Amino acid sequence: MSAAELTPPEAARWAARAGLDLPAERHAAVAAVANHIHSVVSVLRELDFADVPPAAAYHPVQEKHDAAV
């Protein structure tokens, strides 16, 4: 998919290509949601995670729970 916004006819075409039966009244809503998701992901791609270790490196510390107040 290009950087241009997804149009309702394109949403219908992609749904059909994926084998999904998308009613005509849902084309605009699906296109709007896809465009929103694309905008959120594009912002996340701009973030610099160079100093952040991969998730596999995270080891949570097991805390001891104490019921004392």
PDB file of N, CA, C and O in Angstrom:
ATOM      1  N   MET A   1       0.849  -1.165   0.000  1.00  0.00           N
ATOM      2  CA  MET A   1       0.000   0.000   0.000  1.00  0.00           C
ATOM      3  C   MET A   1       0.893   1.225   0.000  1.00  0.00           C
ATOM      4  O   MET A   1       1.887   1.260   0.724  1.00  0.00           O
ATOM      5  N   SER A   2       0.565   2.210  -0.781  1.00  0.00           N
ATOM      6  CA  SER A   2       1.358   3.428  -0.861  1.00  0.00           C
ATOM      7  C   SER A   2       1.061   4.326   0.334  1.00  0.00           C
ATOM      8  O   SER A   2       0.217   4.009   1.173  1.00  0.00           O
ATOM      9  N   ALA A   3       1.771   5.456   0.396  1.00  0.00           N
ATOM     10  CA  ALA A   3       1.578   6.405   1.490  1.00  0.00           C
ATOM     11  C   ALA A   3       0.258   7.168   1.351  1.00  0.00           C
ATOM     12  O   ALA A   3      -0.201   7.782   2.315  1.00  0.00           O
ATOM     13  N   ALA A   4      -0.358   7.138   0.165  1.00  0.00           N
ATOM     14  CA  ALA A   4      -1.636   7.806  -0.040  1.00  0.00           C
ATOM     15  C   ALA A   4      -2.719   7.083   0.748  1.00  0.00           C
ATOM     16  O   ALA A   4      -2.621   5.887   1.021  1.00  0.00           O
ATOM     17  N   GLU A   5      -3.756   7.841   1.106  1.00  0.00           N
ATOM     18  CA  GLU A   5      -4.838   7.244   1.885  1.00  0.00           C
ATOM     19  C   GLU A   5      -5.595   6.197   1.071  1.00  0.00           C
ATOM     20  O   GLU A   5      -5.756   6.309  -0.145  1.00  0.00           O
ATOM     21  N   LEU A   6      -6.048   5.186   1.788  1.00  0.00           N
ATOM     22  CA  LEU A   6      -6.838   4.115   1.187  1.00  0.00           C
ATOM     23  C   LEU A   6      -8.251   4.629   0.937  1.00  0.00           C
ATOM     24  O   LEU A   6      -8.871   5.203   1.832  1.00  0.00           O
ATOM     25  N   THR A   7      -8.754   4.429  -0.257  1.00  0.00           N
ATOM     26  CA  THR A   7     -10.108   4.857  -0.596  1.00  0.00           C
ATOM     27  C   THR A   7     -11.075   3.707  -0.346  1.00  0.00           C
ATOM     28  O   THR A   7     -10.651   2.554  -0.282  1.00  0.00           O
ATOM     29  N   PRO A   8     -12.377   4.001  -0.204  1.00  0.00           N
ATOM     30  CA  PRO A   8     -13.346   2.918  -0.007  1.00  0.00           C
ATOM     31  C   PRO A   8     -13.329   1.855  -1.122  1.00  0.00           C
ATOM     32  O   PRO A   8     -13.422   0.667  -0.814  1.00  0.00           O
ATOM     33  N   PRO A   9     -13.213   2.241  -2.410  1.00  0.00           N
ATOM     34  CA  PRO A   9     -13.133   1.193  -3.432  1.00  0.00           C
ATOM     35  C   PRO A   9     -11.882   0.316  -3.290  1.00  0.00           C
ATOM     36  O   PRO A   9     -11.926  -0.889  -3.539  1.00  0.00           O
ATOM     37  N   GLU A  10     -10.766   0.937  -2.885  1.00  0.00           N
ATOM     38  CA  GLU A  10      -9.551   0.135  -2.666  1.00  0.00           C
ATOM     39  C   GLU A  10      -9.720  -0.801  -1.483  1.00  0.00           C
ATOM     40  O   GLU A  10      -9.242  -1.935  -1.518  1.00  0.00           O
ATOM     41  N   ALA A  11     -10.395  -0.343  -0.434  1.00  0.00           N
ATOM     42  CA  ALA A  11     -10.658  -1.202   0.724  1.00  0.00           C
ATOM     43  C   ALA A  11     -11.483  -2.407   0.303  1.00  0.00           C
ATOM     44  O   ALA A  11     -11.233  -3.526   0.750  1.00  0.00           O
ATOM     45  N   ALA A  12     -12.460  -2.177  -0.551  1.00  0.00           N
ATOM     46  CA  ALA A  12     -13.289  -3.284  -1.050  1.00  0.00           C
ATOM     47  C   ALA A  12     -12.454  -4.250  -1.883  1.00  0.00           C
ATOM     48  O   ALA A  12     -12.617  -5.466  -1.784  1.00  0.00           O
ATOM     49  N   ARG A  13     -11.563  -3.705  -2.701  1.00  0.00           N
ATOM     50  CA  ARG A  13     -10.718  -4.554  -3.540  1.00  0.00           C
ATOM     51  C   ARG A  13      -9.778  -5.395  -2.682  1.00  0.00           C
ATOM     52  O   ARG A  13      -9.608  -6.587  -2.938  1.00  0.00           O
ATOM     53  N   TRP A  14      -9.162  -4.781  -1.657  1.00  0.00           N
ATOM     54  CA  TRP A  14      -8.255  -5.529  -0.781  1.00  0.00           C
ATOM     55  C   TRP A  14      -9.007  -6.581   0.025  1.00  0.00           C
ATOM     56  O   TRP A  14      -8.495  -7.679   0.244  1.00  0.00           O
ATOM     57  N   ALA A  15     -10.206  -6.255   0.463  1.00  0.00           N
ATOM     58  CA  ALA A  15     -11.008  -7.237   1.199  1.00  0.00           C
ATOM     59  C   ALA A  15     -11.343  -8.419   0.299  1.00  0.00           C
ATOM     60  O   ALA A  15     -11.231  -9.570   0.721  1.00  0.00           O
ATOM     61  N   ALA A  16     -11.750  -8.146  -0.927  1.00  0.00           N
ATOM     62  CA  ALA A  16     -12.063  -9.222  -1.871  1.00  0.00           C
ATOM     63  C   ALA A  16     -10.834 -10.062  -2.163  1.00  0.00           C
ATOM     64  O   ALA A  16     -10.918 -11.285  -2.271  1.00  0.00           O
ATOM     65  N   ARG A  17      -9.697  -9.402  -2.291  1.00  0.00           N
ATOM     66  CA  ARG A  17      -8.448 -10.124  -2.555  1.00  0.00           C
ATOM     67  C   ARG A  17      -8.088 -11.056  -1.401  1.00  0.00           C
ATOM     68  O   ARG A  17      -7.503 -12.119  -1.609  1.00  0.00           O
ATOM     69  N   ALA A  18      -8.451 -10.638  -0.162  1.00  0.00           N
ATOM     70  CA  ALA A  18      -8.185 -11.464   1.016  1.00  0.00           C
ATOM     71  C   ALA A  18      -9.262 -12.517   1.231  1.00  0.00           C
ATOM     72  O   ALA A  18      -9.173 -13.314   2.165  1.00  0.00           O
ATOM     73  N   GLY A  19     -10.277 -12.527   0.376  1.00  0.00           N
ATOM     74  CA  GLY A  19     -11.341 -13.510   0.502  1.00  0.00           C
ATOM     75  C   GLY A  19     -12.421 -13.125   1.498  1.00  0.00           C
ATOM     76  O   GLY A  19     -13.181 -13.977   1.957  1.00  0.00           O
ATOM     77  N   LEU A  20     -12.491 -11.847   1.833  1.00  0.00           N
ATOM     78  CA  LEU A  20     -13.492 -11.373   2.790  1.00  0.00           C
ATOM     79  C   LEU A  20     -14.672 -10.752   2.059  1.00  0.00           C
ATOM     80  O   LEU A  20     -14.502  -9.980   1.115  1.00  0.00           O
ATOM     81  N   ASP A  21     -15.858 -11.097   2.506  1.00  0.00           N
ATOM     82  CA  ASP A  21     -17.070 -10.528   1.928  1.00  0.00           C
ATOM     83  C   ASP A  21     -17.386  -9.245   2.686  1.00  0.00           C
ATOM     84  O   ASP A  21     -17.887  -9.291   3.809  1.00  0.00           O
ATOM     85  N   LEU A  22     -17.093  -8.096   2.071  1.00  0.00           N
ATOM     86  CA  LEU A  22     -17.278  -6.808   2.719  1.00  0.00           C
ATOM     87  C   LEU A  22     -18.476  -6.102   2.099  1.00  0.00           C
ATOM     88  O   LEU A  22     -18.431  -5.708   0.933  1.00  0.00           O
ATOM     89  N   PRO A  23     -19.552  -5.940   2.875  1.00  0.00           N
ATOM     90  CA  PRO A  23     -20.729  -5.253   2.339  1.00  0.00           C
ATOM     91  C   PRO A  23     -20.399  -3.817   1.919  1.00  0.00           C
ATOM     92  O   PRO A  23     -19.529  -3.180   2.513  1.00  0.00           O
ATOM     93  N   ALA A  24     -21.080  -3.320   0.918  1.00  0.00           N
ATOM     94  CA  ALA A  24     -20.808  -1.995   0.358  1.00  0.00           C
ATOM     95  C   ALA A  24     -20.911  -0.887   1.403  1.00  0.00           C
ATOM     96  O   ALA A  24     -20.160   0.086   1.341  1.00  0.00           O
ATOM     97  N   GLU A  25     -21.817  -1.019   2.351  1.00  0.00           N
ATOM     98  CA  GLU A  25     -21.972   0.029   3.363  1.00  0.00           C
ATOM     99  C   GLU A  25     -20.800   0.082   4.350  1.00  0.00           C
ATOM    100  O   GLU A  25     -20.700   1.032   5.127  1.00  0.00           O
ATOM    101  N   ARG A  26     -19.923  -0.906   4.334  1.00  0.00           N
ATOM    102  CA  ARG A  26     -18.773  -0.956   5.237  1.00  0.00           C
ATOM    103  C   ARG A  26     -17.475  -0.460   4.591  1.00  0.00           C
ATOM    104  O   ARG A  26     -16.476  -0.281   5.288  1.00  0.00           O
ATOM    105  N   HIS A  27     -17.474  -0.238   3.287  1.00  0.00           N
ATOM    106  CA  HIS A  27     -16.251   0.162   2.583  1.00  0.00           C
ATOM    107  C   HIS A  27     -15.631   1.421   3.170  1.00  0.00           C
ATOM    108  O   HIS A  27     -14.426   1.455   3.418  1.00  0.00           O
ATOM    109  N   ALA A  28     -16.432   2.454   3.395  1.00  0.00           N
ATOM    110  CA  ALA A  28     -15.911   3.725   3.905  1.00  0.00           C
ATOM    111  C   ALA A  28     -15.368   3.565   5.325  1.00  0.00           C
ATOM    112  O   ALA A  28     -14.322   4.123   5.655  1.00  0.00           O
ATOM    113  N   ALA A  29     -16.068   2.815   6.157  1.00  0.00           N
ATOM    114  CA  ALA A  29     -15.621   2.621   7.541  1.00  0.00           C
ATOM    115  C   ALA A  29     -14.309   1.845   7.589  1.00  0.00           C
ATOM    116  O   ALA A  29     -13.414   2.184   8.362  1.00  0.00           O
ATOM    117  N   VAL A  30     -14.196   0.816   6.773  1.00  0.00           N
ATOM    118  CA  VAL A  30     -12.966   0.023   6.747  1.00  0.00           C
ATOM    119  C   VAL A  30     -11.799   0.875   6.243  1.00  0.00           C
ATOM    120  O   VAL A  30     -10.691   0.791   6.772  1.00  0.00           O
ATOM    121  N   ALA A  31     -12.047   1.679   5.237  1.00  0.00           N
ATOM    122  CA  ALA A  31     -10.993   2.557   4.720  1.00  0.00           C
ATOM    123  C   ALA A  31     -10.565   3.557   5.782  1.00  0.00           C
ATOM    124  O   ALA A  31      -9.372   3.824   5.928  1.00  0.00           O
ATOM    125  N   ALA A  32     -11.514   4.118   6.528  1.00  0.00           N
ATOM    126  CA  ALA A  32     -11.180   5.088   7.578  1.00  0.00           C
ATOM    127  C   ALA A  32     -10.344   4.438   8.678  1.00  0.00           C
ATOM    128  O   ALA A  32      -9.368   5.029   9.141  1.00  0.00           O
ATOM    129  N   VAL A  33     -10.712   3.240   9.096  1.00  0.00           N
ATOM    130  CA  VAL A  33      -9.952   2.544  10.146  1.00  0.00           C
ATOM    131  C   VAL A  33      -8.555   2.199   9.641  1.00  0.00           C
ATOM    132  O   VAL A  33      -7.575   2.374  10.365  1.00  0.00           O
ATOM    133  N   ALA A  34      -8.457   1.716   8.417  1.00  0.00           N
ATOM    134  CA  ALA A  34      -7.146   1.382   7.852  1.00  0.00           C
ATOM    135  C   ALA A  34      -6.261   2.618   7.767  1.00  0.00           C
ATOM    136  O   ALA A  34      -5.066   2.542   8.053  1.00  0.00           O
ATOM    137  N   ASN A  35      -6.829   3.748   7.379  1.00  0.00           N
ATOM    138  CA  ASN A  35      -6.052   4.988   7.307  1.00  0.00           C
ATOM    139  C   ASN A  35      -5.595   5.435   8.694  1.00  0.00           C
ATOM    140  O   ASN A  35      -4.481   5.936   8.849  1.00  0.00           O
ATOM    141  N   HIS A  36      -6.449   5.256   9.703  1.00  0.00           N
ATOM    142  CA  HIS A  36      -6.068   5.616  11.069  1.00  0.00           C
ATOM    143  C   HIS A  36      -4.924   4.721  11.556  1.00  0.00           C
ATOM    144  O   HIS A  36      -3.948   5.215  12.120  1.00  0.00           O
ATOM    145  N   ILE A  37      -5.041   3.430  11.345  1.00  0.00           N
ATOM    146  CA  ILE A  37      -3.986   2.493  11.745  1.00  0.00           C
ATOM    147  C   ILE A  37      -2.681   2.850  11.039  1.00  0.00           C
ATOM    148  O   ILE A  37      -1.614   2.833  11.652  1.00  0.00           O
ATOM    149  N   HIS A  38      -2.768   3.170   9.764  1.00  0.00           N
ATOM    150  CA  HIS A  38      -1.570   3.544   9.002  1.00  0.00           C
ATOM    151  C   HIS A  38      -0.917   4.793   9.590  1.00  0.00           C
ATOM    152  O   HIS A  38       0.308   4.868   9.677  1.00  0.00           O
ATOM    153  N   SER A  39      -1.726   5.775   9.996  1.00  0.00           N
ATOM    154  CA  SER A  39      -1.162   6.999  10.559  1.00  0.00           C
ATOM    155  C   SER A  39      -0.491   6.727  11.904  1.00  0.00           C
ATOM    156  O   SER A  39       0.546   7.321  12.198  1.00  0.00           O
ATOM    157  N   VAL A  40      -1.055   5.850  12.721  1.00  0.00           N
ATOM    158  CA  VAL A  40      -0.446   5.516  14.010  1.00  0.00           C
ATOM    159  C   VAL A  40       0.866   4.763  13.798  1.00  0.00           C
ATOM    160  O   VAL A  40       1.869   5.062  14.447  1.00  0.00           O
ATOM    161  N   VAL A  41       0.859   3.798  12.898  1.00  0.00           N
ATOM    162  CA  VAL A  41       2.073   3.021  12.638  1.00  0.00           C
ATOM    163  C   VAL A  41       3.162   3.907  12.054  1.00  0.00           C
ATOM    164  O   VAL A  41       4.336   3.728  12.379  1.00  0.00           O
ATOM    165  N   SER A  42       2.803   4.851  11.206  1.00  0.00           N
ATOM    166  CA  SER A  42       3.827   5.723  10.621  1.00  0.00           C
ATOM    167  C   SER A  42       4.484   6.585  11.688  1.00  0.00           C
ATOM    168  O   SER A  42       5.678   6.869  11.590  1.00  0.00           O
ATOM    169  N   VAL A  43       3.735   7.011  12.712  1.00  0.00           N
ATOM    170  CA  VAL A  43       4.330   7.768  13.815  1.00  0.00           C
ATOM    171  C   VAL A  43       5.264   6.868  14.608  1.00  0.00           C
ATOM    172  O   VAL A  43       6.352   7.297  14.989  1.00  0.00           O
ATOM    173  N   LEU A  44       4.862   5.628  14.863  1.00  0.00           N
ATOM    174  CA  LEU A  44       5.711   4.694  15.601  1.00  0.00           C
ATOM    175  C   LEU A  44       7.006   4.400  14.854  1.00  0.00           C
ATOM    176  O   LEU A  44       8.052   4.213  15.476  1.00  0.00           O
ATOM    177  N   ARG A  45       6.944   4.357  13.530  1.00  0.00           N
ATOM    178  CA  ARG A  45       8.149   4.083  12.742  1.00  0.00           C
ATOM    179  C   ARG A  45       9.163   5.217  12.816  1.00  0.00           C
ATOM    180  O   ARG A  45      10.348   5.004  12.559  1.00  0.00           O
ATOM    181  N   GLU A  46       8.714   6.415  13.163  1.00  0.00           N
ATOM    182  CA  GLU A  46       9.612   7.556  13.272  1.00  0.00           C
ATOM    183  C   GLU A  46      10.369   7.582  14.594  1.00  0.00           C
ATOM    184  O   GLU A  46      11.344   8.323  14.722  1.00  0.00           O
ATOM    185  N   LEU A  47       9.949   6.797  15.577  1.00  0.00           N
ATOM    186  CA  LEU A  47      10.597   6.793  16.883  1.00  0.00           C
ATOM    187  C   LEU A  47      11.964   6.121  16.808  1.00  0.00           C
ATOM    188  O   LEU A  47      12.160   5.159  16.067  1.00  0.00           O
ATOM    189  N   ASP A  48      12.885   6.637  17.574  1.00  0.00           N
ATOM    190  CA  ASP A  48      14.235   6.092  17.606  1.00  0.00           C
ATOM    191  C   ASP A  48      14.369   5.146  18.793  1.00  0.00           C
ATOM    192  O   ASP A  48      14.369   5.584  19.944  1.00  0.00           O
ATOM    193  N   PHE A  49      14.481   3.865  18.520  1.00  0.00           N
ATOM    194  CA  PHE A  49      14.604   2.841  19.555  1.00  0.00           C
ATOM    195  C   PHE A  49      16.021   2.274  19.600  1.00  0.00           C
ATOM    196  O   PHE A  49      16.211   1.125  19.996  1.00  0.00           O
ATOM    197  N   ALA A  50      17.000   3.051  19.206  1.00  0.00           N
ATOM    198  CA  ALA A  50      18.370   2.544  19.095  1.00  0.00           C
ATOM    199  C   ALA A  50      18.923   2.026  20.417  1.00  0.00           C
ATOM    200  O   ALA A  50      19.655   1.037  20.423  1.00  0.00           O
ATOM    201  N   ASP A  51      18.593   2.670  21.543  1.00  0.00           N
ATOM    202  CA  ASP A  51      19.140   2.268  22.833  1.00  0.00           C
ATOM    203  C   ASP A  51      18.257   1.287  23.594  1.00  0.00           C
ATOM    204  O   ASP A  51      18.591   0.891  24.711  1.00  0.00           O
ATOM    205  N   VAL A  52      17.153   0.897  23.008  1.00  0.00           N
ATOM    206  CA  VAL A  52      16.219   0.000  23.691  1.00  0.00           C
ATOM    207  C   VAL A  52      16.528  -1.446  23.300  1.00  0.00           C
ATOM    208  O   VAL A  52      16.545  -1.784  22.116  1.00  0.00           O
ATOM    209  N   PRO A  53      16.771  -2.298  24.302  1.00  0.00           N
ATOM    210  CA  PRO A  53      17.050  -3.698  23.970  1.00  0.00           C
ATOM    211  C   PRO A  53      15.780  -4.391  23.457  1.00  0.00           C
ATOM    212  O   PRO A  53      14.671  -3.937  23.741  1.00  0.00           O
ATOM    213  N   PRO A  54      15.935  -5.471  22.713  1.00  0.00           N
ATOM    214  CA  PRO A  54      14.767  -6.192  22.220  1.00  0.00           C
ATOM    215  C   PRO A  54      13.958  -6.785  23.379  1.00  0.00           C
ATOM    216  O   PRO A  54      14.482  -6.977  24.476  1.00  0.00           O
ATOM    217  N   ALA A  55      12.707  -7.066  23.130  1.00  0.00           N
ATOM    218  CA  ALA A  55      11.819  -7.584  24.171  1.00  0.00           C
ATOM    219  C   ALA A  55      12.334  -8.887  24.772  1.00  0.00           C
ATOM    220  O   ALA A  55      12.092  -9.158  25.949  1.00  0.00           O
ATOM    221  N   ALA A  56      13.030  -9.687  23.997  1.00  0.00           N
ATOM    222  CA  ALA A  56      13.540 -10.964  24.501  1.00  0.00           C
ATOM    223  C   ALA A  56      14.568 -10.755  25.610  1.00  0.00           C
ATOM    224  O   ALA A  56      14.828 -11.676  26.385  1.00  0.00           O
ATOM    225  N   ALA A  57      15.152  -9.574  25.701  1.00  0.00           N
ATOM    226  CA  ALA A  57      16.159  -9.297  26.728  1.00  0.00           C
ATOM    227  C   ALA A  57      15.538  -8.899  28.059  1.00  0.00           C
ATOM    228  O   ALA A  57      16.244  -8.789  29.062  1.00  0.00           O
ATOM    229  N   TYR A  58      14.228  -8.683  28.082  1.00  0.00           N
ATOM    230  CA  TYR A  58      13.549  -8.251  29.301  1.00  0.00           C
ATOM    231  C   TYR A  58      13.265  -9.447  30.199  1.00  0.00           C
ATOM    232  O   TYR A  58      12.682 -10.439  29.763  1.00  0.00           O
ATOM    233  N   HIS A  59      13.683  -9.341  31.460  1.00  0.00           N
ATOM    234  CA  HIS A  59      13.433 -10.395  32.452  1.00  0.00           C
ATOM    235  C   HIS A  59      12.835  -9.739  33.689  1.00  0.00           C
ATOM    236  O   HIS A  59      13.558  -9.127  34.476  1.00  0.00           O
ATOM    237  N   PRO A  60      11.532  -9.858  33.869  1.00  0.00           N
ATOM    238  CA  PRO A  60      10.902  -9.208  35.019  1.00  0.00           C
ATOM    239  C   PRO A  60      11.372  -9.830  36.332  1.00  0.00           C
ATOM    240  O   PRO A  60      11.634 -11.030  36.414  1.00  0.00           O
ATOM    241  N   VAL A  61      11.468  -9.003  37.330  1.00  0.00           N
ATOM    242  CA  VAL A  61      11.866  -9.464  38.657  1.00  0.00           C
ATOM    243  C   VAL A  61      10.609  -9.922  39.388  1.00  0.00           C
ATOM    244  O   VAL A  61       9.601  -9.216  39.420  1.00  0.00           O
ATOM    245  N   GLN A  62      10.684 -11.087  39.960  1.00  0.00           N
ATOM    246  CA  GLN A  62       9.540 -11.612  40.688  1.00  0.00           C
ATOM    247  C   GLN A  62       9.474 -10.897  42.041  1.00  0.00           C
ATOM    248  O   GLN A  62      10.409 -10.981  42.837  1.00  0.00           O
ATOM    249  N   GLU A  63       8.368 -10.197  42.296  1.00  0.00           N
ATOM    250  CA  GLU A  63       8.217  -9.493  43.545  1.00  0.00           C
ATOM    251  C   GLU A  63       7.577 -10.393  44.596  1.00  0.00           C
ATOM    252  O   GLU A  63       6.735 -11.234  44.282  1.00  0.00           O
ATOM    253  N   LYS A  64       7.987 -10.205  45.843  1.00  0.00           N
ATOM    254  CA  LYS A  64       7.357 -10.923  46.955  1.00  0.00           C
ATOM    255  C   LYS A  64       6.214 -10.051  47.441  1.00  0.00           C
ATOM    256  O   LYS A  64       6.416  -8.888  47.789  1.00  0.00           O
ATOM    257  N   HIS A  65       5.024 -10.610  47.463  1.00  0.00           N
ATOM    258  CA  HIS A  65       3.867  -9.874  47.924  1.00  0.00           C
ATOM    259  C   HIS A  65       3.685 -10.115  49.413  1.00  0.00           C
ATOM    260  O   HIS A  65       3.693 -11.253  49.882  1.00  0.00           O
ATOM    261  N   ASP A  66       3.522  -9.022  50.145  1.00  0.00           N
ATOM    262  CA  ASP A  66       3.366  -9.092  51.585  1.00  0.00           C
ATOM    263  C   ASP A  66       1.986  -8.517  51.927  1.00  0.00           C
ATOM    264  O   ASP A  66       1.643  -7.408  51.519  1.00  0.00           O
ATOM    265  N   ALA A  67       1.222  -9.277  52.667  1.00  0.00           N
ATOM    266  CA  ALA A  67      -0.127  -8.847  52.995  1.00  0.00           C
ATOM    267  C   ALA A  67      -0.155  -7.884  54.162  1.00  0.00           C
ATOM    268  O   ALA A  67      -1.220  -7.366  54.498  1.00  0.00           O
ATOM    269  N   ALA A  68       0.985  -7.626  54.795  1.00  0.00           N
ATOM    270  CA  ALA A  68       1.022  -6.714  55.941  1.00  0.00           C
ATOM    271  C   ALA A  68       0.711  -5.303  55.494  1.00  0.00           C
ATOM    272  O   ALA A  68       1.128  -4.867  54.421  1.00  0.00           O
ATOM    273  N   VAL A  69      -0.033  -4.590  56.335  1.00  0.00           N
ATOM    274  CA  VAL A  69      -0.387  -3.212  56.033  1.00  0.00           C
ATOM    275  C   VAL A  69       0.403  -2.276  56.908  1.00  0.00           C
ATOM    276  O   VAL A  69       0.249  -1.058  56.807  1.00  0.00           O
TER     277      VAL A  69
END
